[in-house]
Amino acid sequence: MKDSLILDYVSSTAALLGLALDEKRCQSVASHFQRTAAMAAMLDGVALVAHDELAEIYCPAPFPANEDGRDKL
C-alpha cells in the first residue's frame, strides 16, 4: 500500500473520530499501521490447517457447587 494512501486514511479516520492529531502523530500512526499490515500479510501467506492451531478452544470452567449441590450464581 502506498505511504500517501495510508497517511490519508489515518488523517481521514482521525478526523471522523474527532481525534486531533498533528502531522507528526499522523505520520507515526501511519508508520505503525503500515508495519502491522506488513506483518499481517506475512502471516496471511503461511498455509496453515486446523491442526496447526496450538491454542485450545475456550471452554469456561463450571461454576463451583454450593453445599446443597446447586451451582453458585
Backbone atoms as SQL, in Angstrom:
CREATE TABLE atoms (id INTEGER PRIMARY KEY, chain TEXT, resi INTEGER, resn TEXT, atom TEXT, x REAL, y REAL, z REAL);
INSERT INTO atoms VALUES
  (1, 'A', 1, 'MET', 'N', 0.848, -1.172, 0.000),
  (2, 'A', 1, 'MET', 'CA', 0.000, 0.000, 0.000),
  (3, 'A', 1, 'MET', 'C', 0.895, 1.237, 0.000),
  (4, 'A', 2, 'LYS', 'N', 0.490, 2.244, -0.743),
  (5, 'A', 2, 'LYS', 'CA', 1.298, 3.459, -0.828),
  (6, 'A', 2, 'LYS', 'C', 1.284, 4.226, 0.488),
  (7, 'A', 3, 'ASP', 'N', 2.437, 4.814, 0.799),
  (8, 'A', 3, 'ASP', 'CA', 2.561, 5.591, 2.030),
  (9, 'A', 3, 'ASP', 'C', 1.544, 6.723, 2.086),
  (10, 'A', 4, 'SER', 'N', 1.329, 7.395, 0.961),
  (11, 'A', 4, 'SER', 'CA', 0.403, 8.533, 0.949),
  (12, 'A', 4, 'SER', 'C', -1.028, 8.081, 1.192),
  (13, 'A', 5, 'LEU', 'N', -1.395, 6.893, 0.701),
  (14, 'A', 5, 'LEU', 'CA', -2.752, 6.386, 0.931),
  (15, 'A', 5, 'LEU', 'C', -2.970, 6.056, 2.404),
  (16, 'A', 6, 'ILE', 'N', -1.962, 5.465, 3.023),
  (17, 'A', 6, 'ILE', 'CA', -2.076, 5.133, 4.451),
  (18, 'A', 6, 'ILE', 'C', -2.175, 6.412, 5.278),
  (19, 'A', 7, 'LEU', 'N', -1.364, 7.393, 4.955),
  (20, 'A', 7, 'LEU', 'CA', -1.404, 8.659, 5.682),
  (21, 'A', 7, 'LEU', 'C', -2.762, 9.343, 5.494),
  (22, 'A', 8, 'ASP', 'N', -3.287, 9.316, 4.277),
  (23, 'A', 8, 'ASP', 'CA', -4.621, 9.878, 4.033),
  (24, 'A', 8, 'ASP', 'C', -5.681, 9.140, 4.840),
  (25, 'A', 9, 'TYR', 'N', -5.564, 7.808, 4.906),
  (26, 'A', 9, 'TYR', 'CA', -6.511, 7.001, 5.673),
  (27, 'A', 9, 'TYR', 'C', -6.469, 7.373, 7.152),
  (28, 'A', 10, 'VAL', 'N', -5.266, 7.471, 7.706),
  (29, 'A', 10, 'VAL', 'CA', -5.118, 7.812, 9.121),
  (30, 'A', 10, 'VAL', 'C', -5.670, 9.207, 9.399),
  (31, 'A', 11, 'SER', 'N', -5.345, 10.157, 8.561),
  (32, 'A', 11, 'SER', 'CA', -5.832, 11.530, 8.755),
  (33, 'A', 11, 'SER', 'C', -7.351, 11.598, 8.662),
  (34, 'A', 12, 'SER', 'N', -7.921, 10.926, 7.665),
  (35, 'A', 12, 'SER', 'CA', -9.376, 10.937, 7.481),
  (36, 'A', 12, 'SER', 'C', -10.088, 10.258, 8.647),
  (37, 'A', 13, 'THR', 'N', -9.572, 9.121, 9.057),
  (38, 'A', 13, 'THR', 'CA', -10.194, 8.385, 10.157),
  (39, 'A', 13, 'THR', 'C', -10.108, 9.180, 11.461),
  (40, 'A', 14, 'ALA', 'N', -8.975, 9.815, 11.700),
  (41, 'A', 14, 'ALA', 'CA', -8.826, 10.638, 12.903),
  (42, 'A', 14, 'ALA', 'C', -9.834, 11.783, 12.888),
  (43, 'A', 15, 'ALA', 'N', -10.021, 12.395, 11.742),
  (44, 'A', 15, 'ALA', 'CA', -10.981, 13.493, 11.634),
  (45, 'A', 15, 'ALA', 'C', -12.408, 12.992, 11.876),
  (46, 'A', 16, 'LEU', 'N', -12.747, 11.837, 11.307),
  (47, 'A', 16, 'LEU', 'CA', -14.087, 11.282, 11.509),
  (48, 'A', 16, 'LEU', 'C', -14.355, 10.929, 12.972),
  (49, 'A', 17, 'LEU', 'N', -13.304, 10.494, 13.661),
  (50, 'A', 17, 'LEU', 'CA', -13.447, 10.128, 15.070),
  (51, 'A', 17, 'LEU', 'C', -13.295, 11.316, 16.009),
  (52, 'A', 18, 'GLY', 'N', -12.980, 12.465, 15.458),
  (53, 'A', 18, 'GLY', 'CA', -12.814, 13.662, 16.273),
  (54, 'A', 18, 'GLY', 'C', -11.510, 13.690, 17.046),
  (55, 'A', 19, 'LEU', 'N', -10.498, 13.010, 16.537),
  (56, 'A', 19, 'LEU', 'CA', -9.189, 12.992, 17.190),
  (57, 'A', 19, 'LEU', 'C', -8.311, 14.087, 16.600),
  (58, 'A', 20, 'ALA', 'N', -7.763, 14.894, 17.452),
  (59, 'A', 20, 'ALA', 'CA', -6.886, 15.972, 16.986),
  (60, 'A', 20, 'ALA', 'C', -5.458, 15.452, 16.892),
  (61, 'A', 21, 'LEU', 'N', -5.068, 15.020, 15.702),
  (62, 'A', 21, 'LEU', 'CA', -3.710, 14.514, 15.503),
  (63, 'A', 21, 'LEU', 'C', -2.928, 15.513, 14.667),
  (64, 'A', 22, 'ASP', 'N', -1.748, 15.895, 15.163),
  (65, 'A', 22, 'ASP', 'CA', -0.900, 16.763, 14.354),
  (66, 'A', 22, 'ASP', 'C', -0.190, 15.915, 13.293),
  (67, 'A', 23, 'GLU', 'N', 0.519, 16.569, 12.406),
  (68, 'A', 23, 'GLU', 'CA', 1.162, 15.881, 11.281),
  (69, 'A', 23, 'GLU', 'C', 2.154, 14.818, 11.749),
  (70, 'A', 24, 'LYS', 'N', 2.923, 15.131, 12.796),
  (71, 'A', 24, 'LYS', 'CA', 3.917, 14.170, 13.306),
  (72, 'A', 24, 'LYS', 'C', 3.230, 12.923, 13.857),
  (73, 'A', 25, 'ARG', 'N', 2.141, 13.117, 14.594),
  (74, 'A', 25, 'ARG', 'CA', 1.418, 11.973, 15.169),
  (75, 'A', 25, 'ARG', 'C', 0.766, 11.148, 14.057),
  (76, 'A', 26, 'CYS', 'N', 0.210, 11.804, 13.042),
  (77, 'A', 26, 'CYS', 'CA', -0.372, 11.078, 11.905),
  (78, 'A', 26, 'CYS', 'C', 0.686, 10.227, 11.216),
  (79, 'A', 27, 'GLN', 'N', 1.874, 10.778, 11.042),
  (80, 'A', 27, 'GLN', 'CA', 2.973, 10.026, 10.427),
  (81, 'A', 27, 'GLN', 'C', 3.329, 8.803, 11.271),
  (82, 'A', 28, 'SER', 'N', 3.368, 8.979, 12.581),
  (83, 'A', 28, 'SER', 'CA', 3.705, 7.878, 13.492),
  (84, 'A', 28, 'SER', 'C', 2.656, 6.777, 13.429),
  (85, 'A', 29, 'VAL', 'N', 1.393, 7.161, 13.478),
  (86, 'A', 29, 'VAL', 'CA', 0.306, 6.173, 13.415),
  (87, 'A', 29, 'VAL', 'C', 0.336, 5.450, 12.071),
  (88, 'A', 30, 'ALA', 'N', 0.551, 6.196, 10.989),
  (89, 'A', 30, 'ALA', 'CA', 0.614, 5.590, 9.656),
  (90, 'A', 30, 'ALA', 'C', 1.774, 4.599, 9.570),
  (91, 'A', 31, 'SER', 'N', 2.904, 4.926, 10.189),
  (92, 'A', 31, 'SER', 'CA', 4.057, 4.029, 10.192),
  (93, 'A', 31, 'SER', 'C', 3.734, 2.723, 10.915),
  (94, 'A', 32, 'HIS', 'N', 3.097, 2.820, 12.075),
  (95, 'A', 32, 'HIS', 'CA', 2.704, 1.616, 12.829),
  (96, 'A', 32, 'HIS', 'C', 1.672, 0.801, 12.046),
  (97, 'A', 33, 'PHE', 'N', 0.737, 1.500, 11.427),
  (98, 'A', 33, 'PHE', 'CA', -0.301, 0.833, 10.649),
  (99, 'A', 33, 'PHE', 'C', 0.317, 0.072, 9.479),
  (100, 'A', 34, 'GLN', 'N', 1.277, 0.687, 8.813),
  (101, 'A', 34, 'GLN', 'CA', 1.950, 0.059, 7.685),
  (102, 'A', 34, 'GLN', 'C', 2.740, -1.175, 8.138),
  (103, 'A', 35, 'ARG', 'N', 3.393, -1.075, 9.277),
  (104, 'A', 35, 'ARG', 'CA', 4.149, -2.214, 9.810),
  (105, 'A', 35, 'ARG', 'C', 3.201, -3.355, 10.187),
  (106, 'A', 36, 'THR', 'N', 2.056, -3.024, 10.786),
  (107, 'A', 36, 'THR', 'CA', 1.069, -4.038, 11.141),
  (108, 'A', 36, 'THR', 'C', 0.524, -4.717, 9.894),
  (109, 'A', 37, 'ALA', 'N', 0.249, -3.941, 8.850),
  (110, 'A', 37, 'ALA', 'CA', -0.244, -4.507, 7.596),
  (111, 'A', 37, 'ALA', 'C', 0.792, -5.445, 6.984),
  (112, 'A', 38, 'ALA', 'N', 2.066, -5.096, 7.079),
  (113, 'A', 38, 'ALA', 'CA', 3.131, -5.954, 6.544),
  (114, 'A', 38, 'ALA', 'C', 3.210, -7.269, 7.318),
  (115, 'A', 39, 'MET', 'N', 3.085, -7.211, 8.642),
  (116, 'A', 39, 'MET', 'CA', 3.106, -8.436, 9.449),
  (117, 'A', 39, 'MET', 'C', 1.904, -9.314, 9.130),
  (118, 'A', 40, 'ALA', 'N', 0.733, -8.696, 8.980),
  (119, 'A', 40, 'ALA', 'CA', -0.477, -9.451, 8.648),
  (120, 'A', 40, 'ALA', 'C', -0.338, -10.119, 7.290),
  (121, 'A', 41, 'ALA', 'N', 0.286, -9.433, 6.328),
  (122, 'A', 41, 'ALA', 'CA', 0.487, -10.011, 5.002),
  (123, 'A', 41, 'ALA', 'C', 1.404, -11.233, 5.078),
  (124, 'A', 42, 'MET', 'N', 2.442, -11.158, 5.906),
  (125, 'A', 42, 'MET', 'CA', 3.334, -12.314, 6.061),
  (126, 'A', 42, 'MET', 'C', 2.592, -13.493, 6.677),
  (127, 'A', 43, 'LEU', 'N', 1.806, -13.237, 7.708),
  (128, 'A', 43, 'LEU', 'CA', 1.043, -14.309, 8.345),
  (129, 'A', 43, 'LEU', 'C', -0.003, -14.887, 7.406),
  (130, 'A', 44, 'ASP', 'N', -0.607, -14.015, 6.611),
  (131, 'A', 44, 'ASP', 'CA', -1.626, -14.455, 5.670),
  (132, 'A', 44, 'ASP', 'C', -1.032, -15.354, 4.595),
  (133, 'A', 45, 'GLY', 'N', 0.254, -15.205, 4.332),
  (134, 'A', 45, 'GLY', 'CA', 0.910, -16.002, 3.312),
  (135, 'A', 45, 'GLY', 'C', 1.302, -17.396, 3.761),
  (136, 'A', 46, 'VAL', 'N', 1.164, -17.700, 5.034),
  (137, 'A', 46, 'VAL', 'CA', 1.535, -19.013, 5.559),
  (138, 'A', 46, 'VAL', 'C', 0.331, -19.942, 5.449),
  (139, 'A', 47, 'ALA', 'N', 0.547, -21.080, 4.820),
  (140, 'A', 47, 'ALA', 'CA', -0.540, -22.050, 4.659),
  (141, 'A', 47, 'ALA', 'C', -0.663, -22.889, 5.929),
  (142, 'A', 48, 'LEU', 'N', -1.713, -22.655, 6.692),
  (143, 'A', 48, 'LEU', 'CA', -1.954, -23.408, 7.921),
  (144, 'A', 48, 'LEU', 'C', -3.242, -24.210, 7.787),
  (145, 'A', 49, 'VAL', 'N', -3.284, -25.317, 8.467),
  (146, 'A', 49, 'VAL', 'CA', -4.505, -26.113, 8.543),
  (147, 'A', 49, 'VAL', 'C', -4.960, -26.144, 9.999),
  (148, 'A', 50, 'ALA', 'N', -6.126, -26.672, 10.240),
  (149, 'A', 50, 'ALA', 'CA', -6.726, -26.621, 11.580),
  (150, 'A', 50, 'ALA', 'C', -5.824, -27.212, 12.660),
  (151, 'A', 51, 'HIS', 'N', -5.142, -28.296, 12.394),
  (152, 'A', 51, 'HIS', 'CA', -4.322, -28.922, 13.455),
  (153, 'A', 51, 'HIS', 'C', -3.044, -28.138, 13.748),
  (154, 'A', 52, 'ASP', 'N', -2.726, -27.116, 12.948),
  (155, 'A', 52, 'ASP', 'CA', -1.575, -26.256, 13.239),
  (156, 'A', 52, 'ASP', 'C', -1.867, -25.282, 14.375),
  (157, 'A', 53, 'GLU', 'N', -3.129, -25.080, 14.693),
  (158, 'A', 53, 'GLU', 'CA', -3.523, -24.157, 15.757),
  (159, 'A', 53, 'GLU', 'C', -3.183, -24.792, 17.098),
  (160, 'A', 54, 'LEU', 'N', -2.303, -24.135, 17.858),
  (161, 'A', 54, 'LEU', 'CA', -1.855, -24.708, 19.129),
  (162, 'A', 54, 'LEU', 'C', -2.755, -24.358, 20.303),
  (163, 'A', 55, 'ALA', 'N', -3.475, -23.262, 20.190),
  (164, 'A', 55, 'ALA', 'CA', -4.312, -22.836, 21.314),
  (165, 'A', 55, 'ALA', 'C', -5.563, -23.700, 21.402),
  (166, 'A', 56, 'GLU', 'N', -5.958, -23.985, 22.631),
  (167, 'A', 56, 'GLU', 'CA', -7.182, -24.740, 22.837),
  (168, 'A', 56, 'GLU', 'C', -8.389, -23.860, 22.571),
  (169, 'A', 57, 'ILE', 'N', -9.485, -24.485, 22.253),
  (170, 'A', 57, 'ILE', 'CA', -10.736, -23.755, 22.130),
  (171, 'A', 57, 'ILE', 'C', -11.186, -23.400, 23.540),
  (172, 'A', 58, 'TYR', 'N', -11.645, -22.164, 23.722),
  (173, 'A', 58, 'TYR', 'CA', -12.041, -21.688, 25.042),
  (174, 'A', 58, 'TYR', 'C', -13.210, -22.506, 25.577),
  (175, 'A', 59, 'CYS', 'N', -13.052, -22.999, 26.767),
  (176, 'A', 59, 'CYS', 'CA', -14.108, -23.752, 27.441),
  (177, 'A', 59, 'CYS', 'C', -14.107, -23.283, 28.895),
  (178, 'A', 60, 'PRO', 'N', -15.113, -22.481, 29.287),
  (179, 'A', 60, 'PRO', 'CA', -15.110, -21.955, 30.651),
  (180, 'A', 60, 'PRO', 'C', -15.266, -23.065, 31.692),
  (181, 'A', 61, 'ALA', 'N', -14.641, -22.862, 32.826),
  (182, 'A', 61, 'ALA', 'CA', -14.752, -23.822, 33.918),
  (183, 'A', 61, 'ALA', 'C', -16.160, -23.757, 34.501),
  (184, 'A', 62, 'PRO', 'N', -16.665, -24.880, 34.972),
  (185, 'A', 62, 'PRO', 'CA', -18.003, -24.872, 35.563),
  (186, 'A', 62, 'PRO', 'C', -18.007, -24.093, 36.883),
  (187, 'A', 63, 'PHE', 'N', -19.164, -23.537, 37.214),
  (188, 'A', 63, 'PHE', 'CA', -19.300, -22.858, 38.498),
  (189, 'A', 63, 'PHE', 'C', -19.167, -23.873, 39.613),
  (190, 'A', 64, 'PRO', 'N', -18.494, -23.511, 40.709),
  (191, 'A', 64, 'PRO', 'CA', -18.436, -24.444, 41.846),
  (192, 'A', 64, 'PRO', 'C', -19.816, -24.580, 42.485),
  (193, 'A', 65, 'ALA', 'N', -20.096, -25.752, 42.985),
  (194, 'A', 65, 'ALA', 'CA', -21.406, -26.016, 43.583),
  (195, 'A', 65, 'ALA', 'C', -21.440, -25.553, 45.035),
  (196, 'A', 66, 'ASN', 'N', -22.626, -25.164, 45.490),
  (197, 'A', 66, 'ASN', 'CA', -22.855, -24.839, 46.905),
  (198, 'A', 66, 'ASN', 'C', -22.883, -26.127, 47.701),
  (199, 'A', 67, 'GLU', 'N', -23.015, -25.994, 49.001),
  (200, 'A', 67, 'GLU', 'CA', -23.080, -27.183, 49.862),
  (201, 'A', 67, 'GLU', 'C', -24.297, -28.027, 49.574),
  (202, 'A', 68, 'ASP', 'N', -25.374, -27.404, 49.041),
  (203, 'A', 68, 'ASP', 'CA', -26.587, -28.177, 48.743),
  (204, 'A', 68, 'ASP', 'C', -26.545, -28.797, 47.331),
  (205, 'A', 69, 'GLY', 'N', -25.413, -28.627, 46.634),
  (206, 'A', 69, 'GLY', 'CA', -25.253, -29.252, 45.331),
  (207, 'A', 69, 'GLY', 'C', -25.661, -28.381, 44.153),
  (208, 'A', 70, 'ARG', 'N', -26.290, -27.211, 44.441),
  (209, 'A', 70, 'ARG', 'CA', -26.706, -26.345, 43.348),
  (210, 'A', 70, 'ARG', 'C', -25.543, -25.441, 42.951),
  (211, 'A', 71, 'ASP', 'N', -25.535, -25.012, 41.681),
  (212, 'A', 71, 'ASP', 'CA', -24.489, -24.110, 41.201),
  (213, 'A', 71, 'ASP', 'C', -24.600, -22.758, 41.859),
  (214, 'A', 72, 'LYS', 'N', -23.449, -22.151, 42.163),
  (215, 'A', 72, 'LYS', 'CA', -23.420, -20.764, 42.641),
  (216, 'A', 72, 'LYS', 'C', -23.637, -19.851, 41.439),
  (217, 'A', 73, 'LEU', 'N', -24.355, -18.805, 41.600),
  (218, 'A', 73, 'LEU', 'CA', -24.545, -17.832, 40.520),
  (219, 'A', 73, 'LEU', 'C', -24.132, -16.491, 40.920);
